[in-house]
Amino acid sequence: MVAKVILYILLVYCFIYWLISRELGIIFPIGILIEVIMLLAFISAIFSVPKENWKNLNNDLFYLFLFWFFISVLEVANPAGASTLGWLKEIRSAAEYPLLIVMLYFLTFTKVKDLDNFLIIVIALSTLAAIDGIKQLHIGLSRGDIMFLQYGGATTHLIWGRLRVFSFYSEAAQFGASQAHIGLLTLILALGPVKKNVRILLLTCSALMLYGMLISGTRGAMFALVPGAFVAIILSKKFKVLILGGALAILFLCFLKFTSIGDGNYNIYRFRSSLNPDDPSLNVRLASQRVLKEYMSNIPFGGGLGVIGSNGMAYNSDKFLSKVQPDSYWVKIWAMYGIVGFTIWISIMLYLLGKCCGIVWRIEDEGLKIKGIALTSGFAGILFCSYGNEVINTMPSTIIVYASLVFVYIMPKLDNELKERKLIKLT
């Protein structure tokens, strides 16, 4: 199926488009190619996807993102008067991408093999990213990496003379969070019913990614690991795993919080600072949020899409919100959509997390269940990690997270198909 091939290309492209931009020095806004590829996939799906596949869209996941897209479209008329061009730029990552990813994956990816191929591509590319990050730190930077630092990247990626590794991602925060996300996902898969050689390979990939997370200097990655691990432990439904996993998680947090072991290593020291309530960076963020709280009390529907962050500086420089750094996707949603919009958004996200947990809880096939646990835990991790950084709205996390939701939603169907195959073999 052509649409499926196009979506595989899109998945790969969402990992490497910053690499293409840096190393080739392309000035053309290559992010637009994401929409172009999605459009090609949609056109192909219209002509090639069986009619019964369109029925897959009849579910609350698709309707919720369609509803969120509708709300985002209405934001163009926000009385706060934000720039229309800023709205057009922001709606892509805020609402358009989630809706299109969910729709295209429901139409195209319907088999267990599709899920396996998706996981292989994501893990392989994330492992390559980890290796590239290790190369940046221990061997040296490429020409494109150096140019990135020279043209503004150094202000946030060279801290006290030490490099915050960013690999071929947009920046270190996205790299670190994504490495934590896929590193945890891969570790969970390694604990499932797989062959010994596959388990060793998965554990090796996970170790590389967790090291990649550490050298990124991204403290917010902690909030991808802890909630994700917590969800995985609960969904395992195994009492011993629950007790042992919970104990290990508590010991790990106590190690970071109450000891100074490893502080001689800059990366461990920076990671440990994520649990320090007196950390200067954290206090700056909290101060910004206090300022926003006072300002936002008078605008319950927010300042409009594109009024804060990079699009705010580019298209709404005359607005107060453009001068405040969100440093968090949750805060960004609050500033753009107001408390009304934020309440709707977080309710949708938490509902989907609960729904996915419920689906995975009832899956019977052990192999499929562990994949569901991995995908759901990854979603939980990225959702809560996005409180500290803009992660869920940045590629490749965006496509991984929303595709993960689709695969979890189709798992009951896949579970029934696997049962039927087993029955046929037995007879």
Secondary structure, 3 states (H helix, E strand, C coil): CHHHHHHHHHHHHHHHHHHHHHHHCCCCCCCHHHHHHHHHHHHHHHHHCCHHHHHHHCCHHHHHHHHHHHHHHHHHHCCCCCCHHHHHHHHHHHHHHHHHHHHHHHHHCCCHHHHHHHHHHHHHHHHHHHHHHHHHHHCCCCHHHHHHHHHHHHHHHEECCEECCCCCCCCHHHHHHHHHHHHHHHHHHHCCCCCHHHHHHHHHHHHHHHHHHHHCCCHHHHHHHHHHHHHHHHHCCCHHHHHHHHHHHHHHHHHHHHCCCCCCCHHHHHHHHHHCCCCHHHHHHHHHHHHHHHHHCCCCCCCCCCCCCHHHHHHCCCCHHHHCCCCCHHHHHHHHHHHHHHHHHHHHHHHHHHHHHHHHHHCCCHHHHHHHHHHHHHHHHHHHHCCCCCCCCCCCHHHHHHHHHHHHHCHHHHHHHHHHHHHHHHC
